[in-house]
Amino acid sequence: MIPICLVSESVPDLALVVSKNAAGNQYLGHTCLTLDMAYNNARLIARPDSAWLNP
């Protein structure tokens, strides 16, 4: 997930879900999530420790 800031440079508004291609040199964007949705999805994989993802 990559934080996307639309209104303010210091406060993310949403998270872009991405994956690397097979060669590992490009990212493919899949969907945009609200920060609440991103936090809930991140908790399924691992404990989130990014400051921008705090609820």
N, CA, C and O of each residue as an XYZ file, in Angstrom:
220
protein
N       0.829     -1.174      0.000
C       0.000      0.000      0.000
C       0.878      1.243      0.000
O       1.908      1.299      0.671
N       0.449      2.232     -0.764
C       1.164      3.499     -0.852
C       0.201      4.603     -0.417
O      -0.907      4.699     -0.946
N       0.610      5.437      0.539
C      -0.271      6.533      0.952
C      -0.354      7.591     -0.152
O       0.649      7.948     -0.771
N      -1.565      8.079     -0.380
C      -1.797      9.117     -1.380
C      -2.356     10.349     -0.666
O      -3.377     10.277      0.018
N      -1.666     11.481     -0.840
C      -2.081     12.745     -0.223
C      -2.711     13.618     -1.296
O      -2.052     13.965     -2.276
N      -3.982     13.978     -1.125
C      -4.678     14.798     -2.105
C      -4.865     16.239     -1.627
O      -4.721     17.177     -2.411
N      -5.185     16.415     -0.351
C      -5.504     17.734      0.172
C      -4.283     18.400      0.788
O      -3.989     19.560      0.501
N      -3.580     17.670      1.628
C      -2.409     18.197      2.326
C      -1.235     17.253      2.082
O      -1.413     16.036      2.027
N      -0.039     17.811      1.937
C       1.139     16.969      1.683
C       1.514     16.094      2.871
O       2.198     15.085      2.703
N       1.076     16.466      4.064
C       1.492     15.732      5.263
C       0.427     14.773      5.796
O       0.696     14.010      6.723
N      -0.780     14.801      5.223
C      -1.866     13.945      5.715
C      -2.407     13.108      4.551
O      -2.999     13.655      3.620
N      -2.209     11.785      4.596
C      -2.713     10.941      3.511
C      -4.239     10.863      3.534
O      -4.855     10.861      4.600
N      -4.831     10.799      2.362
C      -6.284     10.723      2.236
C      -6.763      9.315      1.896
O      -7.891      8.943      2.220
N      -5.912      8.541      1.250
C      -6.274      7.181      0.885
C      -5.013      6.360      0.683
O      -3.900      6.885      0.723
N      -5.202      5.071      0.466
C      -4.075      4.169      0.225
C      -4.270      3.483     -1.120
O      -5.350      2.968     -1.410
N      -3.234      3.477     -1.932
C      -3.266      2.792     -3.216
C      -2.660      1.403     -3.024
O      -1.522      1.270     -2.573
N      -3.424      0.377     -3.367
C      -2.954     -1.003     -3.249
C      -2.197     -1.348     -4.520
O      -2.745     -1.237     -5.617
N      -0.944     -1.766     -4.386
C      -0.092     -2.059     -5.537
C       0.561     -3.432     -5.392
O       0.627     -3.993     -4.298
N       1.042     -3.959     -6.519
C       1.856     -5.175     -6.516
C       2.947     -4.991     -7.560
O       2.790     -4.219     -8.506
N       4.067     -5.716     -7.380
C       5.166     -5.668     -8.346
C       4.869     -6.617     -9.496
O       4.191     -7.630     -9.328
N       5.389     -6.267    -10.666
C       5.251     -7.180    -11.805
C       6.250     -8.328    -11.641
O       7.041     -8.342    -10.698
N       6.204     -9.272    -12.552
C       7.060    -10.456    -12.455
C       8.540    -10.104    -12.486
O       9.341    -10.748    -11.809
N       8.914     -9.093    -13.261
C      10.323     -8.687    -13.352
C      10.770     -7.910    -12.120
O      11.966     -7.788    -11.858
N       9.808     -7.386    -11.365
C      10.142     -6.659    -10.144
C      10.588     -5.229    -10.365
O      11.152     -4.613     -9.461
N      10.345     -4.685    -11.555
C      10.804     -3.326    -11.838
C       9.673     -2.323    -12.027
O       9.931     -1.153    -12.310
N       8.423     -2.759    -11.875
C       7.273     -1.879    -12.000
C       6.210     -2.271    -10.982
O       6.146     -3.413    -10.527
N       5.374     -1.288    -10.636
C       4.248     -1.538     -9.747
C       2.950     -1.377    -10.522
O       2.844     -0.526    -11.405
N       1.970     -2.198    -10.187
C       0.653     -2.130    -10.797
C      -0.357     -1.763     -9.719
O      -0.491     -2.474     -8.723
N      -1.066     -0.656     -9.913
C      -2.082     -0.243     -8.960
C      -3.354     -1.049     -9.158
O      -3.800     -1.254    -10.286
N      -3.938     -1.507     -8.049
C      -5.141     -2.339     -8.138
C      -6.400     -1.601     -7.696
O      -7.422     -1.656     -8.380
N      -6.334     -0.921     -6.573
C      -7.509     -0.232     -6.058
C      -7.092      0.811     -5.041
O      -5.963      0.796     -4.549
N      -7.996      1.708     -4.729
C      -7.777      2.702     -3.683
C      -8.659      2.345     -2.497
O      -9.814      1.954     -2.663
N      -8.104      2.484     -1.304
C      -8.839      2.188     -0.074
C      -8.843      3.410      0.825
O      -7.905      4.207      0.811
N      -9.910      3.551      1.612
C      -9.883      4.563      2.660
C      -8.848      4.119      3.679
O      -8.436      2.959      3.675
N      -8.421      5.020      4.549
C      -7.422      4.649      5.549
C      -7.961      3.600      6.516
O      -7.214      2.727      6.956
N      -9.249      3.676      6.851
C      -9.846      2.658      7.721
C      -9.813      1.282      7.052
O      -9.480      0.283      7.689
N     -10.157      1.241      5.780
C     -10.127     -0.023      5.046
C      -8.698     -0.548      4.953
O      -8.468     -1.745      5.127
N      -7.739      0.329      4.680
C      -6.338     -0.076      4.581
C      -5.842     -0.622      5.913
O      -5.131     -1.626      5.946
N      -6.211      0.031      7.011
C      -5.797     -0.428      8.343
C      -6.353     -1.817      8.622
O      -5.628     -2.690      9.101
N      -7.624     -2.030      8.331
C      -8.235     -3.346      8.561
C      -7.593     -4.414      7.691
O      -7.362     -5.528      8.163
N      -7.299     -4.108      6.438
C      -6.649     -5.085      5.557
C      -5.218     -5.366      5.992
O      -4.770     -6.510      5.926
N      -4.501     -4.354      6.429
C      -3.120     -4.544      6.869
C      -3.060     -5.419      8.109
O      -2.116     -6.190      8.278
N      -4.042     -5.311      8.967
C      -4.066     -6.129     10.185
C      -4.204     -7.605      9.862
O      -3.787     -8.446     10.658
N      -4.783     -7.946      8.707
C      -4.932     -9.348      8.317
C      -3.596     -9.968      7.940
O      -3.416    -11.179      8.077
N      -2.655     -9.155      7.466
C      -1.357     -9.656      7.002
C      -0.311     -9.592      8.104
O       0.377    -10.577      8.371
N      -0.192     -8.440      8.741
C       0.820     -8.233      9.776
C       0.412     -7.037     10.627
O      -0.488     -6.282     10.260
N       1.066     -6.873     11.741
C       0.777     -5.732     12.601
C       1.260     -4.453     11.919
O       2.449     -4.321     11.633
N       0.348     -3.507     11.655
C       0.766     -2.271     10.991
C       1.650     -1.423     11.906
O       1.333     -1.234     13.081
N       2.744     -0.920     11.373
C       3.626     -0.071     12.168
C       3.916      1.252     11.460
O       4.770      2.015     11.913
N       3.220      1.534     10.360
C       3.413      2.794      9.666
C       2.600      3.891     10.352
O       1.424      3.700     10.662
N       3.226      5.022     10.583
C       2.559      6.135     11.260
C       1.377      6.665     10.454
O       0.379      7.085     11.039
N       1.469      6.655      9.130
C       0.381      7.192      8.312
C      -0.865      6.326      8.357
O      -1.940      6.772      7.956
N      -0.740      5.087      8.839
C      -1.853      4.155      8.849
C      -2.570      4.087     10.190
O      -3.492      3.287     10.350
N      -2.173      4.902     11.148
C      -2.826      4.901     12.457
C      -4.280      5.328     12.329
O      -4.581      6.300     11.635
N      -5.197      4.602     12.999
C      -6.623      4.957     12.897
C      -6.931      6.238     13.661
O      -8.079      6.683     13.683
